[in-house]
Amino acid sequence: MREIFDAELTQLGEDLVAMAGRVHTAIQSAGQALLTADLALAESVIADDIAIDALNRDLDERCVMLLARQQPVATDLRVIISSLRIASSLERMGDLARHVAQTARRRYPDPAVVEPVRAIFETMDQAAVRVADRLVRLLTTRDLSIADSLERDDDLLDEAHAASFAAQLDGTWTGTPQQIVDVTLLARYYERFGDHGVSIAQRIRYLVTGEWVEDGPA
Amino acid sequence: MREIFDAELTQLGEDLVAMAGRVHTAIQSAGQALLTADLALAESVIADDIAIDALNRDLDERCVMLLARQQPVATDLRVIISSLRIASSLERMGDLARHVAQTARRRYPDPAVVEPVRAIFETMDQAAVRVADRLVRLLTTRDLSIADSLERDDDLLDEAHAASFAAQLDGTWTGTPQQIVDVTLLARYYERFGDHGVSIAQRIRYLVTGEWVEDGPA
């Protein structure tokens, strides 16, 4: 029995890595679609989000089934509950990537982000892709130094988020109301990538150390 | 043993109702602070969100403890897992109320929403307060007709969300970039109140009927 259970827990871990890999692709493609006004790529992110949602549902059902069948305690219980929550955060990151792609699609063939904020979104795109990449590696290796780096990327996202507002409000902005709406929402989506990434990193830190470090206000 | 467990499950249900009650107050006060530029009320929402976060953590810990100690199956397991998720959605609604209050505070003594979108935010405020009120009653009574009404309020929030964009983009808008940023984010917060409300209603529906009705894309 224990052997089967261990195999199921290992599978759960592998599925989270696979899900994080898909979210990484989604964020990378959404950013590229946004910055290069690539309609086909935007469409692919939107279509692929259905698969991420399905992975979440599947993982979710298996966690509940494991709880019912194995009645785990201590570490096993902690692993399953954490998996439930990590999957839910990854699913939400997939939704955010879809929102970015939908914005790119709505503005096509125009770019949704233009100067003077384009450079800010290049920074956010790179930081968000790094967050997703670090999540894959953190889920694979449980190396907590990766969690530290991820938290620094989240700080960068917060700074870029603030900079995107400053750029619109410094009196030199000449964009249209539509561009302000787009930039405001897009910057929020990118900021939320970081928040979800940090939340997942905290859960993995908890699994590794057994100590819970409090979430800051979101 | 079963008696103690039943008492604990009942307590869990009562705590969710209490938490929903606090979220209801937070949404109501945040909306009033926003529409009347009431600084003291905004401050109170921001301060009280700490209590909602604490309730969520407490409820969360008790759910995990119940899973470990009682090793529940079937309906009991479903109730505990659903409680975990409902608490997490309620906590997020509290965060959103805090974001609304923080926007009101940042603009004080000016109002954050002005014509021509003020009427739209009055509609959103009323719908969001109704959503929270219905959640309290749905959690108390498990009467699924309340879930239906809640879903209609969510539709209203989606429509108002779309209307807030239309008002800014119809070419007659004379607000500042700051006002566009505020309106864009505030409308998104209100739209998310509805999404979280529907997600909780779906979980309660599942608890009552045993049938899962799929979430639409968020």
Boltz contact constraints between the chains, C-beta under 6 A:
constraints:
  - contact:
      token1: [A, 64]
      token2: [B, 81]
      max_distance: 6.0
  - contact:
      token1: [A, 67]
      token2: [B, 77]
      max_distance: 6.0
  - contact:
      token1: [A, 68]
      token2: [B, 73]
      max_distance: 6.0
  - contact:
      token1: [A, 68]
      token2: [B, 77]
      max_distance: 6.0
  - contact:
      token1: [A, 71]
      token2: [B, 71]
      max_distance: 6.0
  - contact:
      token1: [A, 73]
      token2: [B, 68]
      max_distance: 6.0
  - contact:
      token1: [A, 77]
      token2: [B, 67]
      max_distance: 6.0
  - contact:
      token1: [A, 77]
      token2: [B, 68]
      max_distance: 6.0
  - contact:
      token1: [A, 81]
      token2: [B, 64]
      max_distance: 6.0
  - contact:
      token1: [A, 95]
      token2: [B, 218]
      max_distance: 6.0
  - contact:
      token1: [A, 168]
      token2: [B, 177]
      max_distance: 6.0
  - contact:
      token1: [A, 169]
      token2: [B, 177]
      max_distance: 6.0
  - contact:
      token1: [A, 169]
      token2: [B, 178]
      max_distance: 6.0
  - contact:
      token1: [A, 173]
      token2: [B, 177]
      max_distance: 6.0
  - contact:
      token1: [A, 177]
      token2: [B, 168]
      max_distance: 6.0
  - contact:
      token1: [A, 177]
      token2: [B, 169]
      max_distance: 6.0
  - contact:
      token1: [A, 177]
      token2: [B, 173]
      max_distance: 6.0
  - contact:
      token1: [A, 177]
      token2: [B, 180]
      max_distance: 6.0
  - contact:
      token1: [A, 178]
      token2: [B, 169]
      max_distance: 6.0
  - contact:
      token1: [A, 180]
      token2: [B, 177]
      max_distance: 6.0
  - contact:
      token1: [A, 180]
      token2: [B, 180]
      max_distance: 6.0
  - contact:
      token1: [A, 181]
      token2: [B, 184]
      max_distance: 6.0
  - contact:
      token1: [A, 184]
      token2: [B, 181]
      max_distance: 6.0
  - contact:
      token1: [A, 184]
      token2: [B, 184]
      max_distance: 6.0
  - contact:
      token1: [A, 218]
      token2: [B, 95]
      max_distance: 6.0
